């Protein structure tokens, strides 16, 4: 049986990764979209088991020690995020497309564990920090120190984009075009 492929979606906060994932869920209903585990608090609109499994730090730590994560990282200095190994490996072995949002640490970890021909990294880029900052502030009020942290992350992530298989530009007002482009990449590389 032909093995499936894992498509990793990554990029700076605010570039539209969540929007792309929602689009991909409708375009590829047969694909597997594994949940992320996190120790951060749920936002008011989030429910456990929809996009995230919300865990205590103790629960997360037990899963790390048991080797249950394909990748995990500490993000923004205090919250843990991770991808459980079992659902992804089962889907790939069953020949399915798996689509997962990760950060750059996640890409590096996953590439060490899975064969290169099973992993495709798609980076969602913004044209500039200023355009992304504008988008972020339009979405919600963010403290200045958080903006400084995000700008620093933006620079590191944009430099990392060179290590990804594909880079798709996400410009404000062109959501449909960028989502369609990500979908085409997955369609062409799933074969």
RODO-2510 file (C-alpha; in nm, 4 decimals, decimal comma):
residues 191
     n   res          X          Y          Z
     1     x     0,0000     0,0000     0,0000
     2     x     0,1193     0,3498    -0,0869
     3     x     0,2201     0,5574     0,2160
     4     x     0,0494     0,8876     0,2803
     5     x     0,2150     1,2252     0,3221
     6     x     0,2312     1,4786     0,6015
     7     x     0,1835     1,8400     0,4926
     8     x     0,3107     2,0882     0,7474
     9     x     0,1655     2,4399     0,7439
    10     x     0,3759     2,7007     0,9200
    11     x     0,4519     3,0707     0,9255
    12     x     0,4424     3,3754     1,1494
    13     x     0,1464     3,4408     1,3763
    14     x    -0,1252     3,6305     1,1883
    15     x    -0,0393     3,5165     0,8337
    16     x    -0,3573     3,3128     0,7922
    17     x    -0,2524     2,9578     0,8811
    18     x    -0,5841     2,8948     1,0575
    19     x    -0,7758     3,0307     0,7584
    20     x    -0,5767     2,8025     0,5274
    21     x    -0,6497     2,5007     0,7487
    22     x    -1,0252     2,5771     0,7430
    23     x    -1,0132     2,6017     0,3625
    24     x    -0,8151     2,2752     0,3369
    25     x    -1,0694     2,0944     0,5555
    26     x    -1,3395     2,1712     0,2985
    27     x    -1,1153     2,0997    -0,0025
    28     x    -0,9750     1,7716     0,1365
    29     x    -1,2517     1,6225     0,3529
    30     x    -1,0797     1,2809     0,3431
    31     x    -0,7562     1,4237     0,4887
    32     x    -0,6603     1,3832     0,8535
    33     x    -0,6243     1,7021     1,0588
    34     x    -0,4692     1,5923     1,3898
    35     x    -0,5348     1,7975     1,7007
    36     x    -0,2610     1,9913     1,8701
    37     x    -0,2034     1,9531     2,2412
    38     x    -0,1354     2,2701     2,4399
    39     x    -0,1016     2,3904     2,7953
    40     x    -0,2280     2,7409     2,7160
    41     x    -0,5707     2,8479     2,8349
    42     x    -0,8564     2,8135     2,5833
    43     x    -0,9785     3,1336     2,4198
    44     x    -1,3479     3,2135     2,4772
    45     x    -1,4560     3,0597     2,1433
    46     x    -1,2421     2,7433     2,1730
    47     x    -1,3682     2,4062     2,2880
    48     x    -1,1468     2,1164     2,3938
    49     x    -1,1171     1,8591     2,1157
    50     x    -1,2012     2,0877     1,8207
    51     x    -0,8585     2,2264     1,7279
    52     x    -0,6696     2,1700     2,0522
    53     x    -0,6582     1,9254     2,3374
    54     x    -0,6020     2,1463     2,6387
    55     x    -0,3724     1,9719     2,8883
    56     x    -0,2243     2,0676     3,2219
    57     x     0,1543     2,1019     3,2312
    58     x     0,1627     1,7788     3,4340
    59     x    -0,0354     1,5872     3,1698
    60     x     0,1830     1,7301     2,8939
    61     x     0,4989     1,6356     3,0826
    62     x     0,3774     1,2760     3,1293
    63     x     0,3175     1,2472     2,7529
    64     x     0,6681     1,3818     2,6816
    65     x     0,8221     1,1231     2,9146
    66     x     0,6125     0,8463     2,7556
    67     x     0,7417     0,9438     2,4075
    68     x     0,3899     1,0147     2,2772
    69     x     0,4771     1,3321     2,0829
    70     x     0,6014     1,3495     1,7252
    71     x     0,7145     1,7000     1,8132
    72     x     0,6649     1,9462     2,0955
    73     x     0,7936     2,2888     2,1891
    74     x     0,7647     2,5715     2,4372
    75     x     0,6144     2,8711     2,2556
    76     x     0,6365     3,2354     2,3696
    77     x     0,8323     3,1287     2,6808
    78     x     0,5538     2,9630     2,8772
    79     x     0,3083     2,7446     2,6859
    80     x     0,3737     2,3931     2,5590
    81     x     0,2424     2,2773     2,2209
    82     x     0,2784     1,9308     2,0759
    83     x     0,1665     1,6855     1,8107
    84     x     0,0788     1,3334     1,9156
    85     x     0,2648     1,0687     1,7170
    86     x     0,0128     0,7849     1,6982
    87     x    -0,2722     0,9431     1,4926
    88     x    -0,0279     1,0817     1,2339
    89     x     0,1708     0,7610     1,1853
    90     x    -0,1495     0,5548     1,1591
    91     x    -0,2886     0,7907     0,8908
    92     x     0,0364     0,7983     0,6886
    93     x     0,0615     0,4185     0,7027
    94     x    -0,2997     0,3981     0,5792
    95     x    -0,2035     0,6083     0,2719
    96     x    -0,3858     0,9239     0,3828
    97     x    -0,3057     1,2914     0,3453
    98     x    -0,2294     1,4443     0,6853
    99     x    -0,2345     1,8246     0,7222
   100     x    -0,0906     1,9819     1,0350
   101     x    -0,0062     2,3339     1,1504
   102     x     0,3318     2,3453     1,3277
   103     x     0,6087     2,5916     1,4080
   104     x     0,9643     2,5807     1,2762
   105     x     1,0851     2,3698     1,5717
   106     x     0,8109     2,1214     1,4828
   107     x     0,9283     2,0963     1,1224
   108     x     1,2850     2,0304     1,2362
   109     x     1,1766     1,7624     1,4855
   110     x     0,9406     1,5874     1,2420
   111     x     1,2010     1,5822     0,9645
   112     x     1,4359     1,3950     1,1978
   113     x     1,1730     1,1277     1,2691
   114     x     0,9991     1,0714     0,9351
   115     x     1,1391     0,9935     0,5887
   116     x     1,1886     1,3104     0,3801
   117     x     0,9566     1,1875     0,1043
   118     x     0,6669     1,1722     0,3525
   119     x     0,6949     1,5336     0,4755
   120     x     0,6162     1,8526     0,2807
   121     x     0,6621     2,1900     0,4562
   122     x     0,4522     2,4822     0,3270
   123     x     0,5481     2,8218     0,4679
   124     x     0,2863     3,0995     0,4786
   125     x     0,4712     3,4308     0,4497
   126     x     0,3745     3,7950     0,4933
   127     x     0,5147     4,0682     0,2675
   128     x     0,6624     4,2626     0,5629
   129     x     0,6497     4,3013     0,9397
   130     x     0,4533     4,6262     0,9022
   131     x     0,1803     4,4621     0,6936
   132     x     0,1569     4,1734     0,9399
   133     x     0,1569     4,4079     1,2409
   134     x    -0,1332     4,5975     1,0855
   135     x    -0,3241     4,2710     1,0351
   136     x    -0,2574     4,1530     1,3908
   137     x    -0,3683     4,4828     1,5469
   138     x    -0,6834     4,4872     1,3342
   139     x    -0,7724     4,1457     1,4768
   140     x    -0,7156     4,2242     1,8455
   141     x    -0,5470     4,4555     2,0946
   142     x    -0,1998     4,3228     2,1779
   143     x     0,0381     4,4633     2,4419
   144     x     0,3536     4,6316     2,3097
   145     x     0,5850     4,3690     2,4652
   146     x     0,3891     4,0948     2,2833
   147     x     0,4285     4,2853     1,9539
   148     x     0,8045     4,3114     2,0128
   149     x     0,8182     3,9333     2,0776
   150     x     0,6135     3,8631     1,7640
   151     x     0,8363     4,0882     1,5509
   152     x     1,1417     3,8982     1,6730
   153     x     0,9689     3,5665     1,5949
   154     x     0,8652     3,7018     1,2526
   155     x     1,2281     3,7708     1,1572
   156     x     1,3439     3,4238     1,2666
   157     x     1,0551     3,2511     1,0911
   158     x     1,0989     3,4425     0,7655
   159     x     1,4661     3,3380     0,7627
   160     x     1,3562     2,9755     0,8211
   161     x     1,1212     2,9891     0,5197
   162     x     1,4201     2,9031     0,2972
   163     x     1,4281     2,5565     0,4567
   164     x     1,0676     2,4818     0,3573
   165     x     0,9582     2,3056     0,0397
   166     x     0,7155     2,5819    -0,0627
   167     x     0,6570     2,9463     0,0326
   168     x     0,3144     3,1007    -0,0262
   169     x     0,2640     3,4756     0,0167
   170     x    -0,0378     3,5765     0,2217
   171     x    -0,1330     3,9336     0,1465
   172     x    -0,4253     4,1063     0,3083
   173     x    -0,7272     4,0960     0,0789
   174     x    -0,6018     3,7910    -0,1161
   175     x    -0,7178     3,5151     0,1169
   176     x    -0,8910     3,3088    -0,1517
   177     x    -0,5866     3,3181    -0,3813
   178     x    -0,3384     3,2143    -0,1133
   179     x    -0,5634     2,9345     0,0160
   180     x    -0,6137     2,8045    -0,3387
   181     x    -0,2367     2,8046    -0,3937
   182     x    -0,1790     2,6004    -0,0748
   183     x    -0,4502     2,3565    -0,1893
   184     x    -0,2843     2,3136    -0,5295
   185     x     0,0512     2,2374    -0,3663
   186     x    -0,1070     1,9652    -0,1556
   187     x    -0,3008     1,8208    -0,4485
   188     x     0,0097     1,8059    -0,6703
   189     x     0,2337     1,6592    -0,3988
   190     x    -0,0093     1,4066    -0,2517
   191     x     0,0380     1,1729    -0,5482
***
